[in-house]
Structure formats: C-alpha cells, structure tokens
Amino acid sequence: MMNFLLADKLSHIQIGEFVSKIFDCSIDRVKVFEMDEFHSLTPEELDNFEVDCVCKIMPVRGDASLILELIRYKITDDEVFNRIVKTATKEKVRCYIAYDDFYDWIYAGEGDSPRHVSEIPSDEDDYISFRPIDAT
C-alpha cells in the first residue's frame, strides 16, 4: 500500500487515467473509490476485481486536494514510487510523494524535475502544507 497526495482535485476518470499510466495498463484495469464506497466493499467483492490497481481517494485541505491511496498492485513500492515521480513529471500532474521519512516528500509535476519539500506539521488531520527544502 502506498499513499501520495494530488495537489489538484481531479475527477475519477482523470485519476484512473493517471494511475493507468503509472502501472502501464488500460484504464479498465484501475478501480478508483471514494473512501466511504471503498469501506463498504466486502473482501470478497474486492477479490472479484480483475485489475492492476485498486485505489481510494480522500479529500484534504491545504497544498493538496486529495490523498490517493494505492491499495492493491503487483510491483514493488520502490518501483511504484519511481513510476509516480516519472509519470507526474511527464504528464504535469502535480503531486507529493512521501520520501525517506514522515516529513520529507518529493513534489513532482511542475517544471522539468521533481523537488524535495518538507511537510509543515499541523494540528488538523485534513490540512497538509509544505515548504521547499533548500538545496545548499
């Protein structure tokens, strides 16, 4: 399982297209669920999906609009991380991908190369903001 943040609010179709590019599969092989919809599914229902990735989305505030949680996929987390960064940069989908520890992230999708950013701690669970990490 891997989570990352989308800076912009995307439709289910846009998310499905983005995830299908990450996993190099047809959009029909990706299932995107809202959090409540996902949690209403039984394990048997989830097992019946013949897909390359199941994911759920949750709204947040601040520098990100959505948490995208990748639930089921068939490649390593390292490969998923690399593919997210590469696809976000190429497709100009602005997102934040957790890197190294809890507060270090990669911001990709704006410009030609990803940047390191640091999460600014917040007392609000659904509010997420970042600051650039100086490359000194």
Buried (B, 14 or more C-beta within 10 A) or exposed (E): EBBBBBBEEBEEEBBBBBBBBBBEBEBEBBBBBEEEEBEEBEEEEBEEBEBBBBBBBBEBEBBBBBBBBBBBBEBEEEEBBBBBBBBBBEBEBBBBBBBEEEBEBBBBBBEEEBBBBBBEEEEEEEEBEBEEBEEE
